[in-house]
Amino acid sequence: MTNEELIAYFKDQELPQILRINRAITQHEVADAVQRNIELLQHNKNDSRAKHRLIQIMDALENPYDGPAIPSL
């Protein structure tokens, strides 16, 4: 997926406040995180971290994680 396709995907997307990405990651303030990563991606086209995080958020929106949480100690 290209950077432009990722940015277009999130342009009009309804984003939740909190999103469970996987067993170990819960993203709070999803809209702020998406905006921040899009800005990073626009400033540096080769920023693989921002692109990776946007892809993780996109995957979590399309396929929500519904497995067990990490047990508390």
C-alpha positions in Angstrom: 0.0 0.0 0.0 1.4 3.4 -1.0 1.6 6.4 1.4 -1.1 8.2 -0.7 -3.4 5.2 -0.4 -2.9 5.1 3.4 -3.6 8.9 3.7 -6.7 8.6 1.5 -8.0 5.6 3.6 -7.9 7.7 6.8 -9.3 10.9 5.2 -13.0 10.3 6.0 -12.7 7.3 8.3 -14.7 7.4 11.5 -12.1 6.6 14.3 -12.9 5.3 17.8 -11.4 6.9 20.9 -9.6 3.7 21.9 -8.6 0.8 19.6 -7.2 -2.6 20.5 -4.6 -3.3 17.9 -3.5 -6.7 19.2 -3.0 -8.6 22.4 -0.2 -6.3 23.6 -1.1 -2.9 22.0 -4.1 -0.6 22.8 -4.0 2.7 21.0 -5.6 5.6 22.9 -6.7 8.8 21.2 -6.7 7.1 17.8 -7.6 10.2 15.8 -4.6 12.1 17.2 -2.3 9.1 16.6 -3.5 8.8 13.0 -3.0 12.6 12.4 0.5 12.5 13.9 1.6 9.5 11.9 0.2 11.0 8.7 2.2 14.2 9.3 5.3 12.2 9.9 4.7 10.3 6.7 4.2 13.5 4.7 7.4 15.1 6.1 9.5 11.9 5.5 8.2 9.6 2.7 10.6 6.9 4.0 9.3 6.8 7.6 8.6 3.1 8.0 7.5 3.5 11.6 4.7 5.9 10.8 3.6 3.7 7.9 3.7 0.6 10.0 1.6 2.1 12.7 -1.0 3.4 10.2 -1.2 -0.1 8.7 -1.6 -1.6 12.2 -4.5 0.8 12.9 -6.1 0.1 9.5 -5.9 -3.6 10.1 -7.4 -3.3 13.6 -10.3 -1.2 12.2 -11.0 -3.8 9.6 -10.4 -6.8 11.8 -10.9 -5.9 15.5 -8.9 -8.0 17.9 -11.2 -10.0 20.1 -8.8 -12.4 21.8 -7.7 -12.5 25.5 -5.8 -9.7 27.2 -2.4 -10.1 28.7 -3.0 -11.3 32.3 -2.2 -8.8 35.1 0.3 -9.8 37.7 
